[in-house]
Amino acid sequence: MTTAAPAHVPPAILVVSADDRLRAALVAPLNRRYALDYQIIQTPDPSSAARAIDELRAGGGELALVLSDDFSPAEDHETVFAAARRSYPDVRRGLVIEWGAWADRDTTEALLELMSRVQIDYYVVRPEHTADESFHRAITDFLHEWQFSSGRRRRGFTVIGDHAQPRAHELQSLLARGGVHAERIDPESAEAMALLADSGVDYEGVPLVRTADGLVLVDPDDAELARSFGLDTTLPERMVDVAIVGAGPAGLAAAVYAASEGLDTLVLEGEAIGGQAASSSLIRNYLGFSRGVSGAELAQRAYQQAWLFGARFAHTRRVAGMKLVEGGFELEVQGGEVVRARAVVLASGVSYRRLAAPGLRRFVGASVFYGAASVEARAQTGRAVLVVGGGNSAGQAALHLARYARSVSLVVRGPSLADSMSQYLIDQLDAAGVGLMTGTRVVDAGAHESDRLDHVVLEHTATGEQFEVPAEAVFITIGARPHTEWLPPEVLRDKWGSVITGADVLSEGGRRAWLGGEEEPSQFESSVPGFFAVGDVRRGSVKRVASAVGEGSVAISAVHTHLGIYAGG
């Protein structure tokens, strides 16, 4: 006798409203468009919705989306939105309003209050008919976001590696930042053993990656991993018009504008597309994305845009040196190859400084992460987490981690967040219950009872008093510094390594520092004509994604001018 496999339970869309007509107006188009892939559940009030959520969870089901017109203050009772998030951290929540309701002050205030308290993700306008495509666009946006964050996209890759193995985490992060969903599983798990048996490969202590087509890569380097999902790592033999070093927001913007204006454009990226911004779980204040956009999605959109204009990308190719040659530059790439370019735009960003706390070192890459590392958020379910830093990156990381972790606290050296973080993030962190420890720094860490991090030692900067707090993971987003040590001495930098550009070249280094003769350097041009710096690597830049994008796009006009002047038009 054989036992039948359990039936697949489709994820649910939950509609909650005391208004029978509104419920019907929502359920009809949802059933017509989504019933094959989602179960549509409707309830008349929050209490019955809470029971439906409990039943769904008990049955092993998933909740993708909640739609409700419930404006009730959270102080009176737990809203359906709060109940849904408590049971399903990745659920998307939409407040249903009537067309034109934004003109009503009470409705607007309630909506903005729910958004600021992180009770809803966005609003949805009541559909006029079953084929109301504006309504369906809002729904599919919600479902796309849910699939992305919950990991329900088709699993392309599986990383097999121990939790304490930093390289296993790195491989998963590289895949995620490349737009590929990958799950990391323990090598001793039943799933890993089945995959290895099927592939005929033994686990011998180094990470393995099973690709979408079933190939198993044994401890692949970054380039091998990139090639396994179709990324190009080769370099052109010809001289290009402009080489862009770095594919973060500034570099991607430069690539879009350079390629769209007909320049032969090459982008070299040593790690993954998007830079530090790609690890941001949600950027709420980026122009044009009213419901916010993840750093990874923004980077992938920009990458596709630049690629479609003809920009060429050399993935996982790190630049290690540069020479000034007749007619332009030679970029020395790790591995011994050389790229020749008539102009160079440096957009390599910055990396976070390693903390001096000695106890942290042995946990780096396994439970201590430098950067927001949104790919690690789900693994923190039920854990106590610290985020070190007071900028927007730290706030976005803490807010995302709060969906999953038992507790999240920010550790900030300064007296407050007011001078370093956007107000909307401060408000949302408070609403989400994220702790705040100001005037504090990390001095040590350790494990009392196992080989896994379980506590961090903090110190009050004013008094020197030290105290211990529980922490099973730490995310560090402070001490950003540029990596420009590979640049030749002709490129003027400050004592931290940031590239000096524009009028500052003359004021800091004098006429002797500028190699361009009587012409003055343009706004983003360094002391070497034709070598430009944009984004975080440039001294004096504003450390925001939108600012980096602006610098990258504006710099290309100066590249055109340089090519016209120095290359004979």
Secondary structure as UniProt FT lines:
FT   STRAND          12..16
FT   HELIX           20..34
FT   TURN            35..37
FT   STRAND          39..43
FT   HELIX           46..58
FT   TURN            59..60
FT   STRAND          63..68
FT   TURN            74..76
FT   HELIX           80..87
FT   TURN            89..90
FT   STRAND          92..97
FT   TURN            99..100
FT   HELIX           101..103
FT   HELIX           105..116
FT   TURN            117..118
FT   STRAND          122..125
FT   TURN            130..131
FT   HELIX           133..150
FT   STRAND          157..160
FT   TURN            163..164
FT   HELIX           166..177
FT   TURN            178..179
FT   STRAND          182..185
FT   TURN            187..188
FT   HELIX           190..199
FT   STRAND          208..210
FT   TURN            212..213
FT   STRAND          216..218
FT   HELIX           222..228
FT   TURN            229..230
FT   STRAND          240..245
FT   HELIX           249..260
FT   TURN            261..262
FT   STRAND          265..269
FT   TURN            273..274
FT   HELIX           275..279
FT   TURN            287..288
FT   TURN            290..291
FT   HELIX           295..308
FT   TURN            309..310
FT   STRAND          312..315
FT   STRAND          319..325
FT   TURN            326..327
FT   STRAND          328..333
FT   TURN            334..335
FT   STRAND          338..346
FT   STRAND          350..352
FT   HELIX           358..363
FT   TURN            365..367
FT   STRAND          368..370
FT   HELIX           374..376
FT   HELIX           378..380
FT   TURN            381..382
FT   STRAND          384..388
FT   HELIX           392..401
FT   TURN            402..404
FT   STRAND          407..411
FT   TURN            418..420
FT   HELIX           423..431
FT   TURN            432..433
FT   STRAND          435..437
FT   STRAND          440..446
FT   STRAND          455..460
FT   TURN            461..463
FT   STRAND          466..470
FT   STRAND          473..476
FT   STRAND          480..482
FT   TURN            485..486
FT   TURN            489..490
FT   TURN            495..496
FT   HELIX           503..509
FT   TURN            511..513
FT   TURN            517..518
FT   TURN            523..524
FT   TURN            529..530
FT   STRAND          531..533
FT   HELIX           535..537
FT   TURN            539..540
FT   HELIX           545..566
FT   TURN            567..568
//
